[in-house]
Amino acid sequence: MRLKKFIPILILLALLLIANAVIDAGSQQTGQIKGTLTDIKSGEPIYGASVFVVGTSTGAISDFDGKYLIKRLKPGVYTLKISCLGYTTIEMKLITVTSDSTTVRSMQMTKSKVKLGKTITLIEEHDILDKFNTSNDVTIGIEKSKKEDDDVQLTTVDELLESVSGVVTNNNGEVFLRTTRAFDVGYVVDGVPLGDPLGGLAQSGAQQKAQTEFQKRPKLRQKNFVCEPPMPPYNWRANVNGEPFDAMFFENYGVNPFVDTEDDHLSTFAIDVDDASYILARSYLDRGVLPPKDAIRTEEFVNHFDYNYAPPRRQPFQIYFEGAPSEFGTNSQLLKIGIKGKEIAKENRKDANLVFVIDISGSMGREDRLELVKKALRMLVDELNHNDRVGIVVYGSHAEIRLQPTSLRNKHRIINAINSLRVNSSTNAEAGIMLGYKMAQQQFDSNKINRIILCSDGVANVGQTNAERILKQIKKYCDLGITLSSIGFGMGNYNDVLMEKLGNKGNGSYAYVSDINEAHRVFVKNLTGNLQVIARDVKIQVDFNPQVVRSYRLLGYENRDVADNKFRDDQEDGGEIGAGHEVTALYEVKYVKNSRSDYVGTVYVRYKDDSGEEVSEINRGLQKSMFHKTFQRASYEFKLATVAAEYAEVLRNSYWAKDSDPQRLLNIAAELLGEHQSDELIELIGMIAKSKRFEENLAQR
């Protein structure tokens, strides 16, 4: 009898031994490459560099010490492509990887500096490459080859820019920068700055001056053409809220605490699909500074990413759950609640009556504002259908109609009106918004999308300048069915508070456009979802079971809080969801010790249909058995949401993230990169690395 009891145990041990043998055999079939990246002059480690294995989807990001590690490579000969903003891209060839071994390749990188009429090449020391030993750390230097190129005759600034790696020209002849953001680099020709590239260079006064000097002085070809970071316009670490000029206006909504279920077992909030906070933070970091903590809204970091929820087939929404032990909280579980809206094909969306309300005040005269607005709106117009109509209202000191509602069949008239926009003086935002609503009301059609698209930096200094007063005036139009999307542009003298509230209360959305790539994402890639609303006043209520859940904390959504007793009050404002949109919320949950119940709680979603008339409510129960036993077993999407949320909590100086280690965040994100190659994940890793470095620099001052 005793022997029979041990038989299952012996079988299990045998299976484990077999599994380990299989794993060991598999691991012996692969090798890895590691190394350290440093600056060739200073010797400082280079963080956030991309190390990509050419011809594969495998790569890594260098950490704070400049180290990288690429695992699970099949035996063979590879080429590494190493790139980092501000440094010359390098290809390292003839790297041999053998089974069950580590190949070490370290590199010293050179800051980008291109000379006109010259080319820079990497000279590899092939005789040394052939003698590489996989256990040794070998450093290869970079040699600049000063090869004359007499055939290249540069006659314009644009030609000069095109000669630089990473600069391309589109079909319209506009100059664009690949993989850059606004203020990533400032171009200086013979000491004359060309301004903020933005992924599209307008003919600013500085550029025109540079163009003139370039044509007048042929010897300019002999001068250095340097990519260098611009200086910030003011002290970015100062608390700028309330400053009258060249300031960024944000509002502090606090940080959600843990709530005991004995005191309140209901958690209620309005959904939010916006991600403007994430884009703003990225813009700050791209400019070389940390974002102010008040600019960080955790839910907008989480909702920036796509979590691949399957769209519903019949009902408007589908609710998704995933949970696992929290990687950052103490003795707590992390719960991810996802909502996915039904998808609508571009050709099946409703016809749209759109009114562009465009800020042409003096503050919009910068490179990253009105010129970028014009490019973005031209993109949008290109995506519209023949039955759509567009009207244009502009405002500076006063508001005026620039284009009466015009069918897309007369697209050239719309484009000409956009191209003709020029800056004015003061900013009467109230007058512009109200005139836009009047135009929208005149062409209102209940069978169409009726939407105002406000493009502004949010600065208002004439008429009503208070967000709440402006919001009161637009409520009647929202009730009628005219929605408003606020699209923010510009860094410095930008009002996030007004723009976010207008988008939320205008029953539309709020987006921030930092560059031409972001404009494409908002106005092209996500156009149908941003235009066609499938549900209004969407609210979520989670009813936690006090017998299982001792306490909980909602991560973010502080400014979307709804009183528990207002959940079924259909006059209470909620959030709007567009076609195909998804919303994600994260909770930290602490269990009651030794609870035997499996029932964690119920999630309720209440919403109105797209007409705003019919109200529906759906719900889904949540059990302990739905949670993974370990964080490592959770999905890629769950781990990504965890990293995004924790990073936001760190940036906003949340009490609950005071002991969080950015290096740990970076390590988890780097592991995720091995599971799934994603440009957005690589970007997130770079942001985390920049934040850590900027924080360290501040501490040393």
Secondary structure by P-SEA (a helix, b strand, c coil): cccccaaaaaaaaaaaaaaaaaaaaaaaacccccbbbbcccccccccbbbbbccccccbbbbccccbbbbcccccccbbbbbbcccccbbbbccccccccbbbbbbbbbbcccccccbbbbbbbaaaaaaaccccbbbbbbbbbbbccccccccccaaaaaaaccccccccccbbbbcccccccbbbbccccccccccccccccaaaaaaaaaaaaccccccccccbbbbbcccccccccccccccbbbbbbcccccccccccccbbbbbbbcccaaaaaaaaaaaaccccccccccaaaaaacccccccccccccbbbbbbbccccccccbbbbbbbbbccccccccccccbbbbbccccccccccccaaaaaaaaaaaaaaccccbbbbbbbbccbbbbccccccccaaaaaaaaaaacccccccaaaaaaaaaaaaaaaaccccbbbbbbbbcccccccccccaaaaaaaaaaaaaacbbbbbbbbbcccccaaaaaaaaaaaccbbbbbccaaaaaaaccccccccccccccbbbbbbbbcccccccccccccccccccccccccccbbbbbbcccbbbbbbbbccccccccccccbbbbbbbbcccccbbbbbbccccccccccccccccaaaaaaaaaaaaaaaaacccccccccaaaaaaaaaaaaaacccaaaaaaaaaaaaaaaaaaaaaac
